[in-house]
Amino acid sequence: MKCSALQPLRAPKLLPRGTSENRLVLRRIFVDTGSMSSVPSNDRSAPAPLPRLAEVRQLFPESPSLDIPRMMREEFGPVARRLKPGARVAVAVGSRGISRLPEIVGAVLECLRAAGARPFVLPAMGSHGGGTAEGQIALLGEYGVTETALGVPIHPSMAVEEIGRTSDGLPVVTSVEALRADAVVLVNRVKPHTDFGGDLGSGLLKMLVVGLGKQVGAAQFHAAASRLGYLTVLRSFAEVARRRLPLRAGLAIVENQRHDPTRLAVVLPEDLEGREQVLCAEARALMPRLPFDRVDLLIVDRMGKNLSGTGMDPAIIGRMIHGYSLAEDLEPRTPHVRRLFVRDLTPESHGNAIGLGLADFTTTRLVAAMDREVTVTNALTALSLQGAKIPIAFGTDREAITAALTTLALPDPTQARVVRIADTLSVERFEASEPLLEEARSRPDLEVLGPAEPLHFGDDGNLAIHLPRGGGGAICSPLRRASLAQW
């Protein structure tokens, strides 16, 4: 069958599962340029041919494991000992899934207790957790940061107070709990931000301004940043907060390509901006990326707030949270991902599906797992409207993948350049289709771990969670393994 143009069709209503009616709808919508081989078939026994994939590993350099308790005693101990005995110290902890976070926070608390201080944990995550105290406690609990585990109270109040104004007359608010403490210690990862570039990113300054600003402060910051620029507002807000808060130190965490801590740096208040610039550059150099500049279809097994502030890291998927275009003739992006299919939402996200709008296709089960109120709160606070949009959703993975490949309009969909990753934190091991394997075999930084095999679907039409391949086991990061029991 040949056809010179797509026929105009009324938008059909797709059913929630992979039914025969859906397959008939897809067959009506998609017209192949040369044959109907890539169009979903109405016959379960004759599924559309799909690309074959093999497991590939990026060869990241090894880095030694850190002795966190010893490092904290040596680096942070002297800072803690300068506090008055009995001082109430707020240890600010955010909403990101940082590797070894309970151990790091626990080591900070132990140094403070050894110095005679009375520490407590203060959630510093802006509007995350639905902008509620209960939601923020629940988020910390997902990472093992609990009162029982750490032996200190958590003070989750969302109350804020205005502490001053910037030179532009903008009001700056901060946590009342932080203001009432005798000292504040920030604990956060430093990395390039998902929303803006420059020499500062997501780190101690952002926690000081947005995290401790709670929902109100986060909304004020993002509104001002949309007019004046992120870096300008970050610096001006941070200057006000630094003057008014009893800030004693920040602990900056830099991660390697495997997202393990590779550096812990104790930073004094007067050095915050200068040290963070250096650490952000170091983190940028260590960030993993997809090893291919052009990908026809990227399959992301799961997205979530514990993996990236935007659900999926823009540096990995090549799409920015504030919008993107599928036009082929625009300035090239790296990587250039023509179609993106995301399958599931992590339980740790508690329904926050911000970033879903960066995908072209998803599943009805991910949409069902989405908490609209929580997602909308995040989108409106951060002014990330694109990220809360819902892409085309299908009842099964097979239908979504087939539809995505068909929209590429390739002569042979089995030769599409396809990459499948567990999530944007886990790109050391991934799957790639045969057109990419030839390139991978010629590169010293990549290792093909087995032969190409067909995609493995269950009886329900969905891909298996584990991806066993010859020579390397399954694609499953530590973060992924930790949450598989909740899926």
Legacy VTK file of the C-alpha trace (Angstrom):
# vtk DataFile Version 3.0
C-alpha trace
ASCII
DATASET POLYDATA
POINTS 487 float
0.000 0.000 0.000
1.333 3.405 -0.942
0.018 6.818 -0.059
1.463 10.261 -0.732
0.056 11.950 2.349
-1.460 11.252 5.712
-5.226 11.205 5.526
-7.010 13.679 7.825
-8.706 11.793 10.623
-10.825 12.789 13.558
-8.911 12.260 16.829
-9.978 8.839 18.139
-10.618 7.866 21.736
-8.049 5.284 22.827
-9.105 2.626 25.273
-7.095 2.006 28.460
-5.633 -1.338 27.486
-4.078 -2.872 24.411
-7.357 -3.837 22.791
-8.089 -4.813 19.230
-10.037 -1.553 18.844
-6.882 0.409 19.666
-4.859 -1.535 17.143
-7.467 -0.809 14.497
-7.326 2.882 15.387
-3.544 2.898 15.058
-3.790 1.133 11.716
-6.108 3.887 10.482
-3.854 6.690 11.719
-0.419 5.588 10.519
0.352 5.209 6.833
3.755 3.789 5.959
5.673 5.333 3.063
6.484 2.010 1.461
4.581 -0.786 3.158
2.370 -1.466 6.146
5.042 -3.513 7.930
5.554 -0.857 10.600
1.853 -0.333 11.308
0.371 -2.095 14.339
-1.377 -5.211 13.193
-4.860 -6.337 14.222
-3.451 -9.853 14.521
-1.691 -10.639 17.828
0.177 -13.474 16.130
1.794 -11.087 13.666
3.109 -8.081 15.628
4.846 -5.264 13.816
8.613 -5.896 13.443
10.647 -3.859 15.919
14.372 -3.090 16.235
16.612 -5.593 18.021
18.641 -4.293 20.964
21.836 -5.324 22.753
23.223 -4.258 26.097
26.057 -1.710 26.011
28.228 -0.382 28.817
29.913 3.008 29.052
33.408 2.583 30.487
33.504 5.159 33.263
36.715 5.680 35.261
36.871 4.096 38.693
36.884 6.305 41.787
37.544 5.251 45.389
34.707 4.938 47.887
34.691 7.718 50.480
35.090 7.109 54.214
32.308 9.543 55.085
32.431 9.394 58.925
36.190 9.992 58.937
35.964 12.830 56.409
33.217 14.538 58.418
35.202 14.286 61.650
38.236 15.833 59.962
36.516 18.448 57.768
33.304 19.340 59.571
34.360 18.605 63.149
36.293 21.888 63.585
33.259 23.878 62.374
30.941 22.048 64.780
33.273 22.611 67.722
33.011 26.394 67.286
29.329 26.244 68.242
28.185 26.987 71.766
27.228 23.918 73.832
23.497 23.334 73.620
23.114 25.291 70.371
20.036 24.358 68.327
21.322 23.585 64.830
19.053 23.230 61.791
20.530 20.752 59.312
18.843 21.517 55.971
18.188 18.470 53.774
16.551 18.525 50.336
14.345 16.327 48.180
16.876 14.786 45.819
17.788 11.096 45.726
21.447 11.569 46.663
23.482 8.392 47.015
24.427 7.606 50.648
22.350 10.564 51.870
21.380 9.026 55.269
25.032 8.217 55.947
26.140 11.745 55.046
23.432 13.452 57.102
24.072 11.034 59.976
27.786 11.890 59.988
27.001 15.628 60.126
24.587 15.076 63.014
27.138 12.979 64.895
29.741 15.741 64.639
27.222 18.248 65.973
26.199 16.014 68.864
29.838 15.344 69.716
30.332 19.122 69.970
27.462 19.401 72.452
24.940 20.867 69.983
21.274 19.909 69.672
20.709 19.315 65.956
17.441 18.769 64.115
16.633 18.099 60.456
14.900 20.865 58.507
13.349 19.918 55.136
14.675 22.435 52.583
12.891 21.620 49.346
10.726 24.595 48.385
7.311 23.396 47.167
8.193 19.734 46.801
6.119 17.156 48.601
2.984 18.957 47.474
4.052 22.034 49.423
2.976 20.451 52.717
4.846 19.510 55.905
3.491 15.959 55.728
4.543 15.578 52.109
8.077 16.787 52.806
8.506 14.392 55.753
7.321 11.568 53.495
9.871 12.526 50.817
12.737 12.485 53.321
11.519 9.141 54.585
11.850 7.656 51.091
15.591 8.379 51.312
16.007 6.940 54.794
16.099 10.352 56.493
13.742 9.724 59.421
13.648 10.623 63.084
14.019 6.964 64.036
16.993 6.316 61.773
18.904 9.476 62.699
17.864 9.943 66.316
16.944 13.625 65.936
13.639 15.435 65.393
12.478 16.697 62.012
10.871 20.159 62.017
8.848 20.352 58.769
6.940 23.616 59.261
6.208 25.484 56.030
5.985 28.852 57.828
8.194 31.622 56.430
9.041 35.202 57.335
10.290 38.084 55.209
13.929 38.806 56.038
14.711 41.680 53.701
14.682 42.952 50.151
17.123 42.834 47.286
18.608 45.917 45.640
15.752 45.594 43.103
13.207 45.778 45.907
12.245 42.092 45.726
11.089 40.513 49.010
13.051 37.530 50.334
11.480 35.048 52.757
12.960 32.118 54.640
11.950 29.328 56.983
10.877 30.438 60.449
12.497 27.277 61.841
15.821 28.332 60.315
15.509 31.848 61.704
14.805 30.543 65.217
17.777 28.161 65.204
21.132 29.151 66.674
22.892 27.860 63.563
22.047 26.501 60.097
24.027 23.886 58.148
23.180 23.169 54.505
23.629 19.661 53.038
23.143 19.408 49.290
24.534 18.053 46.054
26.166 20.536 43.685
25.491 20.018 39.977
24.484 21.983 36.876
20.841 22.992 37.067
18.200 21.469 34.815
16.562 24.848 34.049
19.457 27.241 33.450
23.145 27.325 32.543
25.993 29.422 33.841
28.663 29.041 36.500
26.203 28.239 39.297
23.651 25.464 39.348
21.701 23.397 41.821
23.590 23.411 45.114
24.070 25.244 48.379
22.965 28.689 47.149
19.775 27.301 45.639
18.988 25.411 48.862
19.610 28.604 50.835
17.189 30.585 48.644
14.608 28.162 47.243
14.813 25.221 49.634
14.620 27.231 52.846
12.166 29.618 51.203
9.584 26.823 51.292
6.606 27.059 48.911
6.207 30.845 49.219
9.896 31.593 48.736
10.217 29.161 45.842
7.297 30.818 44.039
8.748 34.299 44.608
12.160 33.213 43.357
10.872 31.599 40.159
8.609 34.555 39.384
11.510 36.982 39.771
13.877 34.719 37.821
11.459 34.570 34.886
11.810 38.360 34.545
15.384 39.061 35.620
17.241 35.790 34.986
18.027 32.872 37.278
21.624 33.703 38.146
20.909 37.370 38.856
18.049 36.534 41.218
19.875 33.606 42.813
22.810 35.836 43.733
20.692 38.724 45.018
18.357 36.522 47.079
21.309 34.550 48.489
23.023 37.750 49.616
19.986 38.748 51.679
19.623 35.255 53.166
23.314 35.067 54.039
23.130 38.340 55.983
20.044 37.396 57.985
20.324 33.657 58.643
22.668 32.158 61.290
24.423 30.174 58.561
27.527 28.352 59.775
28.509 26.095 56.879
27.400 24.138 53.867
28.342 20.585 52.949
28.622 20.286 49.162
28.375 16.818 47.598
29.859 16.174 44.157
28.957 12.898 42.451
30.806 10.875 39.817
29.373 9.323 36.638
27.798 6.522 38.689
26.189 9.085 41.010
28.312 8.030 43.953
29.833 10.778 46.138
33.326 11.563 44.913
33.904 14.756 46.927
32.502 16.205 50.153
33.452 19.855 50.647
32.751 21.893 53.771
32.107 25.474 52.654
32.007 28.504 54.957
29.328 31.195 54.374
31.762 33.787 53.036
33.057 31.314 50.431
29.696 29.965 49.222
29.561 31.479 45.735
33.241 31.116 44.835
33.525 27.510 46.027
30.248 26.522 44.417
31.402 27.832 41.042
34.469 25.574 41.217
32.481 22.573 42.449
29.775 23.073 39.817
32.421 23.013 37.066
33.832 19.813 38.544
30.368 18.255 38.685
29.669 19.269 35.083
32.830 17.505 33.901
31.771 14.324 35.728
28.176 14.242 34.485
27.305 11.142 32.438
25.552 11.525 29.112
24.144 9.406 26.333
27.095 8.430 24.152
25.282 9.124 20.855
24.521 12.532 19.347
21.443 11.375 17.410
18.769 9.003 18.678
15.554 8.224 16.805
13.723 6.798 19.827
14.747 6.995 23.478
12.875 4.627 25.813
13.051 5.684 29.463
11.833 2.999 31.838
11.014 5.403 34.648
11.048 9.086 35.539
10.695 10.799 38.908
11.566 13.662 41.245
14.031 11.443 43.117
15.955 11.036 39.862
15.893 14.629 38.575
14.196 17.884 39.481
12.534 17.652 36.071
11.732 13.948 36.293
14.173 13.272 33.451
17.520 15.079 33.288
17.534 17.500 30.316
21.290 16.916 29.874
20.524 13.262 29.120
17.405 13.625 26.973
18.378 16.847 25.169
15.107 18.622 26.002
14.621 21.623 28.282
11.856 21.837 30.870
10.526 25.130 29.481
9.876 23.716 26.022
11.278 21.957 22.987
10.451 21.449 19.336
10.303 18.335 17.178
11.242 20.351 14.095
14.181 18.752 12.303
15.616 21.957 10.829
16.247 23.905 14.024
19.635 24.395 15.641
20.824 20.876 16.527
20.657 19.703 20.130
22.991 17.202 21.739
21.726 14.625 22.053
19.091 15.070 19.378
16.267 12.747 20.477
13.553 12.621 17.832
11.013 10.654 19.888
10.899 9.991 23.628
8.780 7.323 25.338
8.668 7.201 29.146
7.067 4.132 30.705
6.607 4.605 34.459
6.764 6.995 37.422
8.849 6.127 40.488
6.957 5.479 43.739
9.334 7.917 45.464
7.831 10.748 43.388
4.537 10.448 45.287
2.657 11.218 42.095
4.731 14.262 41.088
5.044 13.758 37.340
6.681 17.107 36.533
8.734 16.607 33.372
6.238 14.228 31.784
5.568 16.906 29.180
9.107 16.432 27.857
8.057 13.042 26.440
6.166 12.400 23.214
4.612 9.119 24.339
3.788 7.506 27.677
1.555 4.835 29.189
-1.892 5.061 30.712
-0.455 3.487 33.884
1.999 6.393 34.303
-0.830 8.890 33.807
-2.890 6.983 36.390
0.026 7.202 38.865
0.187 10.976 38.459
-1.065 13.135 41.346
-2.498 16.111 39.527
-2.511 18.456 42.519
1.099 17.743 43.462
2.291 18.021 39.847
0.397 21.251 39.204
1.714 22.778 42.445
5.279 22.094 41.311
4.628 23.360 37.771
2.980 26.600 38.890
5.578 27.295 41.572
8.509 26.747 39.196
6.653 28.215 36.174
7.468 24.954 34.354
4.170 24.680 32.499
5.535 22.504 29.688
6.639 19.888 32.193
3.105 19.201 33.469
1.566 18.456 30.079
0.476 14.906 29.290
1.773 13.323 26.063
0.023 10.674 23.976
-0.653 7.718 26.289
-1.117 4.081 25.294
-2.310 1.077 27.257
0.800 -1.007 26.545
4.495 -0.487 25.887
4.263 -2.361 22.596
1.621 0.036 21.255
3.573 3.112 22.352
6.850 1.903 20.829
5.147 0.929 17.578
3.421 4.294 17.338
6.631 6.193 18.110
8.568 4.320 15.430
5.833 4.871 12.881
5.877 8.648 13.396
9.565 8.683 12.465
8.547 7.827 8.882
11.640 5.666 8.340
11.782 3.336 5.300
12.641 0.445 7.653
11.647 0.964 11.318
13.774 -2.016 12.364
16.822 0.125 11.525
15.855 2.986 13.826
18.514 4.281 16.206
16.903 3.219 19.493
18.297 3.539 23.026
16.644 2.187 26.160
17.724 3.349 29.640
16.441 2.514 33.112
16.292 6.243 33.968
18.385 9.355 33.430
20.490 8.571 36.514
21.400 5.154 35.095
23.225 5.438 31.782
26.314 3.351 32.491
24.472 0.318 31.124
21.785 0.700 28.498
20.380 -1.011 25.423
20.991 0.122 21.844
19.666 -1.017 18.489
21.784 -2.566 15.743
22.525 0.655 13.768
24.202 2.025 16.932
26.120 -1.153 17.759
28.506 -0.761 14.832
29.524 2.644 16.159
29.725 1.333 19.731
32.110 -1.490 18.766
34.532 1.031 17.249
34.724 3.256 20.323
37.120 2.738 23.260
34.631 4.197 25.763
31.877 1.669 24.942
31.592 -2.095 25.302
28.887 -4.194 23.641
27.996 -6.918 26.139
26.048 -9.357 24.014
24.178 -10.033 20.786
21.173 -8.026 19.668
17.878 -9.605 20.686
14.202 -8.762 20.182
12.482 -6.599 22.756
10.988 -8.817 25.454
7.296 -8.205 26.086
5.115 -9.960 28.617
1.650 -11.315 27.906
0.284 -7.897 28.873
2.200 -6.195 26.073
4.638 -4.442 28.414
8.420 -4.622 28.547
10.066 -6.574 31.333
11.513 -4.487 34.187
14.776 -6.443 34.210
16.688 -6.522 30.965
18.885 -9.662 31.005
21.546 -9.699 28.330
24.515 -11.916 27.663
27.723 -10.916 29.436
26.358 -8.376 31.853
23.254 -9.311 33.797
20.452 -6.776 34.072
20.288 -3.033 33.663
19.474 -2.120 37.242
21.071 0.732 39.189
21.274 0.702 43.017
18.481 3.294 43.148
16.418 1.126 40.809
17.003 -2.031 42.843
16.009 -0.226 46.022
12.561 0.589 44.646
11.753 -2.493 42.572
9.981 -4.060 45.537
7.512 -1.146 45.486
6.619 -1.472 41.793
LINES 1 488
487 0 1 2 3 4 5 6 7 8 9 10 11 12 13 14 15 16 17 18 19 20 21 22 23 24 25 26 27 28 29 30 31 32 33 34 35 36 37 38 39 40 41 42 43 44 45 46 47 48 49 50 51 52 53 54 55 56 57 58 59 60 61 62 63 64 65 66 67 68 69 70 71 72 73 74 75 76 77 78 79 80 81 82 83 84 85 86 87 88 89 90 91 92 93 94 95 96 97 98 99 100 101 102 103 104 105 106 107 108 109 110 111 112 113 114 115 116 117 118 119 120 121 122 123 124 125 126 127 128 129 130 131 132 133 134 135 136 137 138 139 140 141 142 143 144 145 146 147 148 149 150 151 152 153 154 155 156 157 158 159 160 161 162 163 164 165 166 167 168 169 170 171 172 173 174 175 176 177 178 179 180 181 182 183 184 185 186 187 188 189 190 191 192 193 194 195 196 197 198 199 200 201 202 203 204 205 206 207 208 209 210 211 212 213 214 215 216 217 218 219 220 221 222 223 224 225 226 227 228 229 230 231 232 233 234 235 236 237 238 239 240 241 242 243 244 245 246 247 248 249 250 251 252 253 254 255 256 257 258 259 260 261 262 263 264 265 266 267 268 269 270 271 272 273 274 275 276 277 278 279 280 281 282 283 284 285 286 287 288 289 290 291 292 293 294 295 296 297 298 299 300 301 302 303 304 305 306 307 308 309 310 311 312 313 314 315 316 317 318 319 320 321 322 323 324 325 326 327 328 329 330 331 332 333 334 335 336 337 338 339 340 341 342 343 344 345 346 347 348 349 350 351 352 353 354 355 356 357 358 359 360 361 362 363 364 365 366 367 368 369 370 371 372 373 374 375 376 377 378 379 380 381 382 383 384 385 386 387 388 389 390 391 392 393 394 395 396 397 398 399 400 401 402 403 404 405 406 407 408 409 410 411 412 413 414 415 416 417 418 419 420 421 422 423 424 425 426 427 428 429 430 431 432 433 434 435 436 437 438 439 440 441 442 443 444 445 446 447 448 449 450 451 452 453 454 455 456 457 458 459 460 461 462 463 464 465 466 467 468 469 470 471 472 473 474 475 476 477 478 479 480 481 482 483 484 485 486
